[in-house]
Amino acid sequence: MNVFIEAESFKNKGGWVVDSASMETLHSAYLMAHGMGIPVSDAFTDFEVDKSGEYYVWAFTRDWTSVWDVKDPAGKFKIKIDGEELENILGTCGKEWAWQLGGKLSLSEGKHTISLSDMTGFNGRCDAVYITDCNEVPGDIDEIRKSLNWKDVEDYETDFDLVVVGGGIAGVCTALSALRSDVKVILINDREMLGGCNSSEIRVCLGGMIHLPPYPALGNIVKEIAPVMGYPSIYKKEYFEDDRKRFAFAVPEARRVEYKLLFNEAVTDVERDGDKITAVICTNTLTGKKTRVTGKMFSDCSGDGVLARKMGCEVMYGREPKSQFGESLAPEEHQKLVMGQSIRWYSEEQDSYVPFPEIDWNLKFSDQSCLNCTSGDWEQETGFTRDMVFEAEYIRDFGLRAIYSNWSYQKHHFKDKEKFGNLALKWVSFVGGKREGYRVVGDYILTQNDIEDKIYHDDGTACMTWSIDMHFPEPSNLEEFGEAFRSFAYHRGIEKPYPVPYRCLYAKDVDNLFIGGRLVSTSHVAFSAIRVMRTLGQLGEVVGLASSICKKHSCTPKQVYTEHLDELKELMTIGVPSPDAFNCSVGSDESYHYKDIGWWWLHRKEAQQPEHVEKFKKGVKFLNLSHKYPMPEEWQ
């Protein structure tokens, strides 16, 4: 008898979190004990045995710190069956994912409970559990999944006008713009919340400006879904207002056609008819269930170019050589060097000393090389020379290794360690904020020369306003540790806002594929200025408007440029309207950076705290429209 349980499907995940960042390489999400050095509460579920007997319990796991030859594995855990702890410590089996024996025990016929019991709080991980009466190591995990018919695909019942993959700011703005332009849309996201880097899981604040010529009406949706707190100095969860992005879809006056939001769904395959996508195959990151979603148009806002790469689109990665585009800021030869991934974190002062484990993960700090910090922002960056898709786990893990090792040094060895004594790690993201990865080639590739030589194109759309802002490994950090986990930024201002050509927003190789977010068709140098989220959100609004033209004329994204550009310009002049439910007047106190505030924010528990109430009184006059637009119960 065999029982196979995906760890991420456990009914109660306790303090463990679901990590889906490596779906493309592992073909599955997994559970991770992200406790910042404090063991998390058990994850548990039940299972059934149909025959009494002796059983072996295996876990599919790895020792994530063994990559750096750490002697004492960081992510240790055990398995409990019916509350009884099995004998073997898990998460110690080496750097590769593999089956590790948790223990052997007798089980009676009937229902039982299994738990994952964290021992360290340092990101132990488990992909699956296999309970078997055979004493041999289980076989290939993908083959086991196939044998259980986990590859069966169910068809989603609706054929959509536009399928948007990726629920970051670009994807949300694309989907909302399309929906409010009478395009039947589905938004597919691999996490349980919208916002991407601007969600409470990652907590990167929005950059860039909106409402600028030549189309000052663009930016309405960005403004509507943007958190009201501006750029907070402490990255509290409530400041990022995850529900704001979701609620925008539910306002009835703002839509007349069908829409759907799919959460915890990772696109793992595509189906095609020649140069067109016909469907995407989604794998649920919690259950493994597979679903086929069909559509007429598709928008790849996945950040990693999942649709584009699976369709064989031409892509760019790293820094193009000077010879390719003639850019003065380009290197002489191509470099596999991208702007890295950051993990934000912060600490808080407590009333007494807060212990933290003294760890040795083979990062040898000194008073000169340690970061001497109480929080981490953009400058804590990893993965510069690595592949943001296929090395996603390593890149994130290296960031966590640096944060925890540095914190331990400050607590135990730093010359001014007393100032860290009462500080506790309050929050560390376990989902890295990516800046750059694969870029998709469109009908035009925007370059540094376009921006700085002021070469304006007839199909210009929303404006980029950020400076050319390229990140590089910090030289002393790179020299000290062999691989950098700290960056420095090169800034070069652009003289005036620059309208991004529409031709950068669709793939040249696939007839019905829009591209958005950090996939837009630019050189590395130009991308460093276009990449901030308010800019990418506005470009998403443009794509949503363009999709309505595609629907109206049964045309391709390219034909919007070649045959219907004047119509797109007209729509961009009008912009995407925001519903009256979000309208309110802003007070004169500019110190709080408040923008239009949805009424529902005022009913959230966080908004009732005195510190927020006072700021609202000073900065905002608001309308109470709760009688007209009740918040759905599941979002309260």
Wavefront OBJ file of the C-alpha trace (Angstrom):
o trace
v 0.000 0.000 0.000
v 1.240 3.503 -0.869
v 0.020 6.930 0.260
v 1.386 9.989 -1.554
v 0.729 13.415 -0.003
v 1.809 16.731 -1.473
v 3.028 18.752 1.521
v 1.551 21.977 0.164
v -1.897 20.311 0.217
v -1.850 19.805 4.015
v -5.194 20.914 5.461
v -3.558 23.009 8.168
v -0.227 24.525 7.268
v 0.526 25.824 10.746
v 3.446 28.227 10.526
v 4.766 26.738 7.281
v 4.422 28.742 4.053
v 3.872 27.637 0.460
v 6.778 28.395 -1.872
v 5.867 28.216 -5.557
v 8.851 30.095 -7.015
v 10.487 26.951 -8.424
v 7.466 25.408 -10.157
v 9.280 25.374 -13.490
v 12.167 23.271 -12.180
v 10.506 21.223 -9.407
v 7.081 20.914 -11.102
v 5.535 21.501 -7.700
v 5.296 23.972 -4.864
v 6.508 22.951 -1.413
v 6.097 23.833 2.258
v 8.797 25.861 3.987
v 9.288 26.610 7.693
v 9.996 30.339 7.478
v 10.389 31.250 11.149
v 13.313 33.714 11.100
v 15.234 31.485 13.502
v 12.249 30.495 15.657
v 10.650 27.074 14.987
v 7.214 27.441 13.427
v 4.063 25.608 14.448
v 3.384 22.182 12.943
v 1.690 21.678 9.596
v -0.683 18.716 9.664
v -3.246 16.766 7.705
v -4.880 13.335 7.798
v -4.549 10.246 5.640
v -6.061 6.773 5.469
v -4.479 3.337 5.639
v -6.520 0.500 4.128
v -4.474 -2.311 5.682
v -2.739 -2.650 9.051
v 0.997 -3.263 8.922
v 4.532 -1.890 9.014
v 5.097 1.304 7.031
v 8.037 3.457 5.963
v 7.545 7.236 5.914
v 9.612 9.213 3.416
v 9.901 12.959 2.812
v 10.988 14.626 -0.426
v 13.327 17.306 0.890
v 16.817 18.802 0.781
v 19.436 20.534 2.908
v 19.415 24.002 1.371
v 22.556 25.215 3.169
v 24.697 22.285 1.993
v 25.241 24.242 -1.247
v 27.696 26.328 0.789
v 29.211 23.371 2.712
v 27.456 24.296 5.954
v 28.172 21.504 8.447
v 25.014 21.823 10.564
v 21.983 21.813 8.213
v 19.820 24.867 8.762
v 16.386 23.529 7.857
v 15.929 20.454 10.039
v 12.508 18.992 10.808
v 10.803 15.764 11.825
v 7.605 13.940 10.940
v 4.986 12.989 13.505
v 2.342 10.334 12.973
v -0.654 10.580 15.326
v 1.439 12.868 17.512
v 4.360 10.425 17.769
v 7.681 11.728 16.489
v 9.557 9.496 14.062
v 13.203 8.877 14.781
v 15.049 10.508 11.877
v 15.887 14.182 11.432
v 14.970 15.375 7.948
v 16.262 18.171 5.751
v 19.795 16.816 6.073
v 20.087 14.771 2.863
v 22.294 17.025 0.732
v 21.891 19.892 -1.683
v 19.699 18.079 -4.229
v 16.033 17.334 -3.690
v 15.714 13.663 -2.728
v 13.701 11.144 -0.744
v 14.803 10.887 2.904
v 13.508 8.292 5.370
v 11.663 9.777 8.312
v 11.162 6.466 10.063
v 9.306 3.175 10.283
v 6.208 2.396 12.353
v 3.146 0.196 12.658
v -0.151 1.638 11.461
v -3.609 0.229 11.916
v -6.287 0.329 9.267
v -8.185 3.641 9.222
v -7.551 7.383 9.511
v -4.316 8.865 10.889
v -2.714 12.288 11.287
v 0.663 13.353 9.924
v 2.562 16.484 10.994
v 5.687 18.321 9.868
v 7.518 19.492 12.998
v 10.062 22.264 12.424
v 13.209 22.216 14.571
v 15.036 25.440 13.645
v 12.838 28.117 12.056
v 15.430 28.380 9.299
v 13.472 27.434 6.179
v 13.317 23.664 6.299
v 11.352 22.413 3.333
v 9.223 19.452 2.309
v 7.700 18.858 -1.107
v 5.879 15.577 -0.476
v 5.462 12.658 1.915
v 5.304 9.023 0.802
v 4.001 6.338 3.153
v 4.642 2.815 1.883
v 4.932 -0.781 3.027
v 7.973 -1.197 0.740
v 11.401 -0.648 2.273
v 12.923 0.668 -0.979
v 13.555 4.329 -1.708
v 10.581 5.727 -3.659
v 11.131 6.336 -7.347
v 11.140 9.540 -9.385
v 8.616 11.909 -7.871
v 7.315 13.100 -11.249
v 6.682 9.503 -12.272
v 4.774 8.934 -9.033
v 2.603 11.941 -9.822
v 1.941 10.617 -13.326
v 0.917 7.233 -11.949
v -1.657 8.954 -9.775
v -3.196 10.691 -12.806
v -2.079 14.097 -11.591
v -1.450 14.949 -15.235
v -5.146 14.718 -16.132
v -6.359 18.105 -17.332
v -9.842 19.521 -16.798
v -11.199 22.199 -19.122
v -12.296 25.518 -17.658
v -15.847 26.117 -18.816
v -15.378 29.584 -20.367
v -13.468 30.706 -23.450
v -12.048 34.152 -22.680
v -11.275 37.110 -24.903
v -8.070 37.779 -22.949
v -6.061 35.495 -20.671
v -3.681 37.456 -18.435
v -0.939 35.432 -16.743
v 0.638 37.096 -13.716
v -1.054 39.109 -10.972
v 1.533 41.800 -10.338
v 0.767 45.463 -10.886
v 1.176 45.120 -14.670
v -1.107 42.081 -14.835
v -3.764 43.608 -12.588
v -3.813 46.842 -14.599
v -3.961 44.898 -17.875
v -6.884 42.789 -16.685
v -8.829 45.701 -15.166
v -8.300 47.863 -18.235
v -9.536 45.066 -20.491
v -12.493 44.255 -18.238
v -13.629 47.874 -18.143
v -13.317 47.947 -21.935
v -15.835 45.088 -22.250
v -13.247 42.366 -22.773
v -14.062 39.029 -21.141
v -10.910 38.425 -19.095
v -9.340 35.891 -16.752
v -6.368 36.737 -14.531
v -4.185 33.791 -13.489
v -1.811 34.232 -10.546
v 0.504 31.712 -8.899
v 0.155 33.269 -5.439
v -2.898 33.727 -3.216
v -2.808 37.510 -3.455
v -2.452 40.112 -6.151
v 0.175 42.809 -6.410
v 3.365 40.870 -7.114
v 6.294 42.921 -5.834
v 3.794 45.420 -4.386
v 2.006 42.735 -2.342
v 2.455 42.221 1.386
v 4.546 39.113 0.621
v 7.332 41.141 -1.026
v 6.591 44.785 -0.071
v 8.294 46.819 -2.769
v 6.838 50.298 -3.072
v 5.643 51.771 -6.357
v 7.968 53.967 -8.389
v 7.400 56.263 -11.342
v 4.854 58.940 -12.229
v 1.430 58.770 -13.872
v -0.978 61.084 -15.740
v 1.569 62.648 -18.080
v 1.368 63.888 -21.694
v 0.813 62.805 -24.380
v -1.929 60.763 -22.669
v -2.523 62.234 -19.209
v -5.621 60.066 -18.738
v -3.420 56.965 -18.467
v -2.758 55.984 -14.868
v -6.302 55.909 -13.472
v -6.141 52.221 -12.580
v -2.620 52.493 -11.188
v -3.845 55.279 -8.921
v -6.934 53.323 -7.933
v -5.096 50.201 -6.771
v -1.977 51.882 -5.380
v -1.498 51.674 -1.588
v -2.223 55.004 0.091
v 0.802 55.004 2.370
v 3.316 56.105 -0.256
v 6.832 54.922 0.653
v 6.761 53.797 4.294
v 9.929 53.578 6.345
v 8.665 50.368 7.962
v 7.247 47.743 5.656
v 4.153 46.681 7.604
v 1.798 44.236 5.909
v -1.267 46.448 6.060
v 0.478 49.272 4.214
v 0.398 47.262 0.987
v -3.382 46.770 0.902
v -3.619 43.448 -0.921
v -7.413 43.596 -0.929
v -7.402 46.910 -2.790
v -6.196 45.163 -5.953
v -8.810 42.430 -5.686
v -11.710 44.667 -4.767
v -11.258 46.764 -7.914
v -12.580 43.828 -9.965
v -15.769 43.541 -7.920
v -17.262 47.021 -8.427
v -20.348 46.279 -10.568
v -20.515 49.664 -12.323
v -17.005 49.135 -13.682
v -17.719 45.979 -15.692
v -20.355 44.633 -18.037
v -18.773 41.346 -19.076
v -17.578 38.181 -17.399
v -14.272 37.963 -15.553
v -12.466 35.422 -13.402
v -9.589 35.539 -10.941
v -7.615 32.330 -10.477
v -5.276 32.189 -7.486
v -2.548 29.675 -6.642
v -2.406 28.622 -10.295
v 0.943 28.384 -12.077
v 0.996 28.141 -15.865
v 3.067 25.073 -16.639
v 2.347 24.504 -20.322
v 0.810 26.093 -23.405
v -1.101 24.774 -26.402
v -0.730 26.322 -29.832
v -2.069 26.423 -33.339
v 0.811 27.576 -35.521
v 1.908 31.010 -34.325
v -1.054 31.451 -31.981
v -1.575 30.344 -28.400
v -4.871 28.520 -27.986
v -4.729 27.582 -24.309
v -2.624 27.531 -21.177
v -2.375 24.623 -18.761
v -2.420 25.674 -15.101
v -1.225 23.573 -12.177
v -2.751 24.401 -8.817
v 0.134 25.051 -6.422
v -1.796 23.566 -3.475
v -3.499 20.510 -4.972
v -1.592 19.686 -8.163
v -4.857 19.749 -10.151
v -4.419 20.777 -13.792
v -6.784 23.040 -15.704
v -6.897 24.121 -19.349
v -7.890 27.757 -19.956
v -8.651 28.788 -23.536
v -8.645 32.286 -24.980
v -8.397 34.398 -28.091
v -5.646 36.694 -26.812
v -3.014 36.248 -24.122
v -0.922 38.639 -22.069
v 2.311 37.416 -20.493
v 2.776 39.417 -17.298
v 4.352 36.475 -15.493
v 7.639 38.274 -14.926
v 9.533 35.180 -16.033
v 8.168 35.045 -19.595
v 6.460 31.693 -19.100
v 4.177 31.986 -22.125
v 6.764 33.635 -24.355
v 9.502 31.113 -23.643
v 7.201 28.112 -23.980
v 6.061 29.478 -27.339
v 9.671 29.830 -28.500
v 9.713 33.623 -28.622
v 13.025 35.375 -29.091
v 14.138 36.617 -25.689
v 16.972 38.701 -24.280
v 18.844 38.078 -21.033
v 21.623 40.122 -19.456
v 23.522 43.115 -20.842
v 23.669 43.426 -24.615
v 27.058 44.383 -26.124
v 27.706 47.903 -27.345
v 27.780 46.613 -30.915
v 24.137 45.486 -30.781
v 22.401 48.824 -30.165
v 25.258 51.338 -30.036
v 24.471 52.306 -26.443
v 27.165 54.218 -24.556
v 26.245 52.470 -21.282
v 26.459 48.974 -22.751
v 29.519 46.732 -22.190
v 31.906 45.792 -24.975
v 30.857 42.137 -24.805
v 27.582 40.517 -23.783
v 27.390 39.876 -20.038
v 25.101 37.416 -18.315
v 24.470 40.078 -15.693
v 21.015 41.206 -14.625
v 19.719 43.413 -11.885
v 19.198 41.133 -8.917
v 16.486 40.063 -6.532
v 15.987 41.752 -3.172
v 14.542 40.418 0.048
v 13.120 43.190 2.213
v 13.177 42.829 5.991
v 13.031 44.882 9.147
v 13.517 44.591 12.890
v 11.773 46.167 15.888
v 12.928 47.254 19.328
v 11.682 45.141 22.240
v 11.657 45.782 26.004
v 14.420 43.298 26.770
v 17.187 41.277 25.155
v 16.042 39.160 22.190
v 18.142 36.048 21.530
v 19.057 34.851 18.057
v 20.940 31.661 17.170
v 24.676 31.961 16.661
v 25.057 30.408 13.228
v 28.015 29.598 11.009
v 26.879 29.331 7.411
v 30.301 29.984 5.885
v 29.925 33.718 5.428
v 32.893 35.069 7.372
v 31.946 38.546 8.546
v 34.095 41.163 10.183
v 33.218 44.538 11.644
v 34.210 46.010 8.295
v 32.346 43.594 6.010
v 29.090 43.210 7.940
v 26.242 45.446 6.798
v 25.586 47.131 10.187
v 21.856 47.551 9.558
v 18.494 47.048 11.234
v 16.495 46.618 8.016
v 17.103 45.677 4.401
v 15.855 47.334 1.252
v 16.872 47.375 -2.416
v 20.584 47.272 -1.623
v 20.401 43.666 -0.337
v 20.400 42.010 -3.729
v 21.367 38.591 -5.078
v 21.447 36.624 -8.324
v 23.263 39.091 -10.588
v 25.033 36.441 -12.683
v 22.464 33.675 -12.300
v 19.278 32.640 -14.082
v 16.251 34.218 -12.425
v 13.995 31.329 -13.477
v 16.066 28.179 -13.273
v 18.069 29.212 -10.198
v 15.210 30.895 -8.352
v 15.565 28.789 -5.207
v 19.313 29.349 -4.950
v 18.998 33.110 -5.475
v 16.369 33.480 -2.751
v 18.227 31.150 -0.395
v 21.469 33.054 -0.832
v 19.633 36.225 0.173
v 18.224 34.564 3.300
v 21.633 33.113 4.152
v 23.181 36.583 3.995
v 20.455 38.236 6.077
v 20.470 35.635 8.857
v 24.258 35.296 8.961
v 24.739 39.045 9.097
v 22.112 39.401 11.827
v 23.772 36.659 13.859
v 27.140 38.385 13.557
v 25.665 41.687 14.698
v 24.003 39.994 17.664
v 27.019 38.017 18.829
v 30.281 39.487 17.515
v 29.911 43.042 16.242
v 31.833 45.703 18.152
v 28.536 47.556 18.784
v 26.480 44.427 19.381
v 24.761 46.056 22.375
v 22.683 48.218 20.055
v 21.228 45.053 18.497
v 20.507 43.314 21.800
v 16.860 44.333 22.145
v 16.113 44.162 18.441
v 14.037 41.299 17.031
v 13.572 40.362 13.407
v 9.985 41.387 12.779
v 9.574 40.366 9.155
v 11.726 38.840 6.427
v 10.197 38.147 3.032
v 10.460 34.584 1.790
v 9.463 35.640 -1.746
v 12.183 37.663 -3.426
v 11.416 40.838 -5.341
v 12.825 40.350 -8.847
v 13.972 43.320 -10.916
v 14.946 41.726 -14.189
v 14.940 38.429 -16.004
v 14.044 37.446 -19.537
v 12.867 40.245 -21.822
v 10.771 39.401 -24.878
v 11.531 40.798 -28.323
v 8.629 42.766 -29.767
v 8.261 44.600 -33.047
v 10.489 47.309 -31.600
v 13.285 47.167 -29.028
v 13.545 50.398 -27.060
v 17.113 51.507 -26.299
v 19.106 54.107 -24.399
v 19.485 56.072 -27.633
v 15.723 56.411 -28.077
v 15.408 57.906 -24.631
v 18.450 60.157 -24.544
v 18.339 61.273 -28.179
v 14.615 62.039 -27.760
v 13.538 59.837 -30.654
v 9.776 59.966 -30.261
v 7.661 57.376 -32.040
v 4.192 57.780 -33.488
v 2.984 54.848 -31.385
v 4.218 56.317 -28.095
v 1.968 55.438 -25.152
v 2.451 55.916 -21.404
v 5.608 57.637 -20.230
v 8.588 56.298 -18.376
v 9.841 58.804 -15.785
v 12.390 56.848 -13.745
v 16.077 57.480 -14.290
v 18.356 54.996 -16.022
v 18.986 53.019 -12.852
v 21.214 49.985 -13.296
v 22.233 47.780 -10.381
v 25.582 46.020 -10.124
v 27.276 43.793 -7.539
v 28.882 46.018 -4.905
v 32.642 45.575 -5.574
v 33.911 45.249 -1.993
v 31.084 42.866 -1.090
v 31.827 40.778 -4.186
v 35.544 40.669 -3.419
v 34.996 39.777 0.248
v 32.481 36.969 -0.241
v 33.015 35.699 -3.812
v 29.377 36.282 -4.741
v 27.677 39.560 -3.958
v 24.602 39.954 -1.789
v 24.772 43.731 -1.830
v 24.417 46.081 -4.789
v 25.189 49.594 -5.834
v 23.133 51.590 -8.331
v 24.236 53.720 -11.243
v 21.761 56.550 -11.863
v 21.548 58.741 -14.931
v 18.499 60.940 -15.145
v 16.365 61.170 -18.239
v 15.744 64.752 -19.324
v 11.971 64.467 -19.703
v 9.268 61.770 -19.599
v 9.544 59.387 -22.523
v 6.482 57.708 -24.177
v 7.023 53.956 -24.607
v 6.201 52.677 -28.129
v 3.204 50.356 -28.370
v 5.312 47.990 -30.499
v 7.260 47.093 -27.334
v 4.107 45.609 -25.800
v 3.498 42.557 -27.976
v 5.690 39.638 -29.069
v 6.910 39.603 -32.652
v 6.889 35.784 -32.829
v 3.363 34.989 -31.578
v 0.314 36.499 -33.278
v -1.889 36.859 -30.194
v 0.555 37.509 -27.354
v 0.844 40.802 -25.512
v 3.805 41.239 -23.157
v 3.892 43.266 -19.962
v 5.716 43.905 -16.749
v 9.431 43.285 -16.834
v 9.116 41.385 -20.128
v 8.670 44.521 -22.251
v 10.778 44.773 -25.392
v 13.738 46.932 -24.391
v 17.480 46.734 -24.117
v 18.960 46.157 -20.675
v 19.858 49.842 -20.351
v 16.421 51.111 -21.355
v 14.779 48.505 -19.159
v 16.486 49.994 -16.113
v 14.323 53.096 -16.594
v 11.055 51.437 -17.600
v 10.950 48.725 -14.914
v 9.219 50.542 -12.012
v 5.663 49.521 -11.241
v 3.668 52.679 -11.904
v 5.153 52.792 -15.389
v 4.523 49.106 -16.036
v 1.001 49.460 -14.646
v 0.188 52.234 -17.111
v 1.548 50.112 -19.949
v -0.804 47.395 -18.726
v -3.667 49.862 -19.095
v -2.565 50.422 -22.708
v -2.573 46.672 -23.403
v -6.057 46.347 -21.914
v -7.306 49.083 -24.234
v -5.556 47.473 -27.207
v -7.201 44.141 -26.406
v -10.615 45.779 -26.787
v -9.625 46.827 -30.310
v -8.483 43.265 -31.028
v -11.878 42.001 -29.885
v -13.829 44.620 -31.839
v -11.999 44.050 -35.140
v -10.959 40.400 -34.675
v -7.399 41.531 -35.244
v -3.976 40.797 -33.747
v -1.981 43.030 -31.384
v 0.307 43.882 -34.327
v -2.663 44.942 -36.438
v -3.654 47.406 -33.741
v -0.430 49.187 -34.711
v -0.593 48.706 -38.461
v -4.347 49.271 -38.980
v -5.981 50.760 -35.872
v -3.378 53.010 -34.245
v -5.608 56.092 -34.387
v -8.305 54.197 -32.526
v -5.815 53.213 -29.824
v -4.724 56.838 -29.524
v -8.326 57.872 -29.057
v -8.816 55.301 -26.293
v -5.580 56.362 -24.571
v -6.774 59.976 -24.693
v -9.959 58.977 -22.866
v -8.187 56.559 -20.521
v -9.719 53.809 -18.412
v -12.355 55.264 -16.111
v -12.356 54.538 -12.394
v -15.727 53.921 -10.749
v -17.235 56.588 -8.509
v -16.852 54.256 -5.541
v -13.197 55.242 -5.357
v -13.635 59.000 -5.642
v -12.795 61.224 -2.704
v -11.150 64.566 -2.146
v -7.630 64.905 -0.817
v -6.761 67.381 1.918
v -3.975 69.922 1.873
v -1.527 68.100 4.142
v 0.911 66.660 1.592
v 3.163 64.967 4.121
v 1.207 61.730 3.973
v 1.190 61.183 0.213
v -2.457 60.073 0.233
v -4.174 59.527 -3.076
v -7.710 58.433 -3.895
v -8.815 56.108 -1.117
v -11.355 53.336 -1.566
v -14.034 53.540 1.106
v -13.384 49.978 2.150
v -9.938 50.837 3.514
v -11.610 52.883 6.225
v -13.413 49.785 7.498
v -10.315 47.632 7.778
v -9.129 46.845 11.287
v -5.730 48.433 10.617
v -7.394 51.718 9.713
v -9.043 51.916 13.124
v -5.713 52.223 14.927
v -5.192 55.717 16.393
v -2.018 56.327 14.402
v -3.937 55.847 11.142
v -7.106 57.649 12.207
v -5.182 60.843 12.963
v -3.454 60.775 9.601
v -6.737 60.237 7.783
v -8.292 63.167 9.634
v -5.437 65.415 8.600
v -5.054 64.288 5.025
v -8.313 62.992 3.640
v -11.976 63.852 3.427
v -13.697 60.596 2.562
v -17.087 59.305 1.473
v -18.747 56.445 3.317
v -20.277 54.349 0.568
v -20.466 51.082 2.495
v -24.224 50.955 2.138
v -23.834 50.888 -1.651
v -20.815 48.617 -2.068
v -20.641 46.035 0.721
v -17.271 44.291 0.865
v -17.507 40.570 0.051
v -17.365 38.546 3.256
v -14.331 36.517 2.193
v -12.250 39.702 1.942
v -13.153 41.120 5.348
l 1 2 3 4 5 6 7 8 9 10 11 12 13 14 15 16 17 18 19 20 21 22 23 24 25 26 27 28 29 30 31 32 33 34 35 36 37 38 39 40 41 42 43 44 45 46 47 48 49 50 51 52 53 54 55 56 57 58 59 60 61 62 63 64 65 66 67 68 69 70 71 72 73 74 75 76 77 78 79 80 81 82 83 84 85 86 87 88 89 90 91 92 93 94 95 96 97 98 99 100 101 102 103 104 105 106 107 108 109 110 111 112 113 114 115 116 117 118 119 120 121 122 123 124 125 126 127 128 129 130 131 132 133 134 135 136 137 138 139 140 141 142 143 144 145 146 147 148 149 150 151 152 153 154 155 156 157 158 159 160 161 162 163 164 165 166 167 168 169 170 171 172 173 174 175 176 177 178 179 180 181 182 183 184 185 186 187 188 189 190 191 192 193 194 195 196 197 198 199 200 201 202 203 204 205 206 207 208 209 210 211 212 213 214 215 216 217 218 219 220 221 222 223 224 225 226 227 228 229 230 231 232 233 234 235 236 237 238 239 240 241 242 243 244 245 246 247 248 249 250 251 252 253 254 255 256 257 258 259 260 261 262 263 264 265 266 267 268 269 270 271 272 273 274 275 276 277 278 279 280 281 282 283 284 285 286 287 288 289 290 291 292 293 294 295 296 297 298 299 300 301 302 303 304 305 306 307 308 309 310 311 312 313 314 315 316 317 318 319 320 321 322 323 324 325 326 327 328 329 330 331 332 333 334 335 336 337 338 339 340 341 342 343 344 345 346 347 348 349 350 351 352 353 354 355 356 357 358 359 360 361 362 363 364 365 366 367 368 369 370 371 372 373 374 375 376 377 378 379 380 381 382 383 384 385 386 387 388 389 390 391 392 393 394 395 396 397 398 399 400 401 402 403 404 405 406 407 408 409 410 411 412 413 414 415 416 417 418 419 420 421 422 423 424 425 426 427 428 429 430 431 432 433 434 435 436 437 438 439 440 441 442 443 444 445 446 447 448 449 450 451 452 453 454 455 456 457 458 459 460 461 462 463 464 465 466 467 468 469 470 471 472 473 474 475 476 477 478 479 480 481 482 483 484 485 486 487 488 489 490 491 492 493 494 495 496 497 498 499 500 501 502 503 504 505 506 507 508 509 510 511 512 513 514 515 516 517 518 519 520 521 522 523 524 525 526 527 528 529 530 531 532 533 534 535 536 537 538 539 540 541 542 543 544 545 546 547 548 549 550 551 552 553 554 555 556 557 558 559 560 561 562 563 564 565 566 567 568 569 570 571 572 573 574 575 576 577 578 579 580 581 582 583 584 585 586 587 588 589 590 591 592 593 594 595 596 597 598 599 600 601 602 603 604 605 606 607 608 609 610 611 612 613 614 615 616 617 618 619 620 621 622 623 624 625 626 627 628 629 630 631 632 633 634 635 636
